[in-house]
């Protein structure tokens, strides 16, 4: 029987209430899990560790560091890893771990629930069973298991607040579908002989700016570019920004690049890819030195940027690595 490490980080799936509606102490969650789901022992030999206990909206680079290092240190002791996590930032954590844990040969699967396990109509039981079973399979990447789907972690994004089908992978097919049988996709990352590496640090000297009609360029003058290493512009369509008249944002981009601040262009549209060769503003951005995020999600674009900045690469190394696929995040 395979050995799976279950890492508890908090979130809705970890909430449990007694008959009086009082939430149980998080330290008692393990006992509740074994009591309510004895069938888990039929799937794998499971060890549970409480890493931290946070609402996912409070998770940041320090939590990503702790999770990735804890998995890396125990990597040889287990056949797979399952992380229980709140849904709000699950796609950010999955993306971050995919860049931190390079060349892995075992599954690292995040899951959670929209409804606490103690509720009658909860999705927690199904998601957890699916995640643990998938963690026994020959999968070599970080993924999200939710509502009978397995998605590549750095291709995933949260699409719904209230539906059980909370996540989607807009530009990449599911890695597995769970029904009567589990059907794995041919699009899983292949195993390779490269040495496993852990890049657990993330640099938060990044600004994200959502482009909108009438964005006043004067507002952008308040950004301290001396403290900023990268700016991500969430642009329109295939990578377009206002480029004429009083709302022209190209001078701001030029200023960023002149001050050795990388500029990445992603899209407000969930589907398809940024292409800076289609339209005039995109071409102008590319000429200035802005980088296309391709079809990467915002979650992947942000966490990849933070991870690469923390590696202290040269500007040319950063640009080359950002434009490559290092964990299946872009084609």
Number of C-alpha atoms within 10 A of each C-alpha: 11 14 17 24 24 22 21 22 22 21 25 21 26 29 18 20 15 9 7 6 8 9 13 14 10 16 10 10 16 15 9 16 16 12 10 12 12 9 11 16 11 10 18 19 15 20 13 14 13 15 16 15 15 17 17 19 12 9 20 14 18 11 17 21 18 15 20 21 19 13 20 18 10 11 17 10 11 17 21 29 26 27 26 24 28 25 27 22 20 27 28 27 28 31 31 31 30 29 28 26 21 19 22 24 21 21 22 29 26 31 27 29 27 22 20 20 24 19 12 8 10 16 20 24 19 15 24 25 17 22 28 26 19 25 28 20 15 16 22 20 26 28 30 32 29 27 21 17 21 29 26 29 31 32 27 29 27 17 15 14 12 9 11 17 17 17 23 23 22 18 18 19 16 23 22 20 17 16 10 6 7 15 13 17 13 11 13 18 18 12 14 11 8 10 9 13 13 19 20 23 21 23 17 19 17 21 16 14 13 13 17 13 9 10 15 13 15 11 8 12 11 8 11 9 19 11 11 17 21 24 23 23 24 22 22 19 17 24 29 25 24 18 16 10 7 12 15 16 21 18 12 14 20 17 14 22 19 12 13 14 22 23 26 27 28 30 27 18 17 18 16 15 21 25 22 23 15 12 12 13 20 23 17 17 25 19 13 18 17 25 21 25 29 22 25 28 28 26 22 27 25 24 26 26 26 22 21 21 22 16 14 11 12 10 13 9 12 17 17 11 15 19 15 14 12 14 22 19 25 21 12
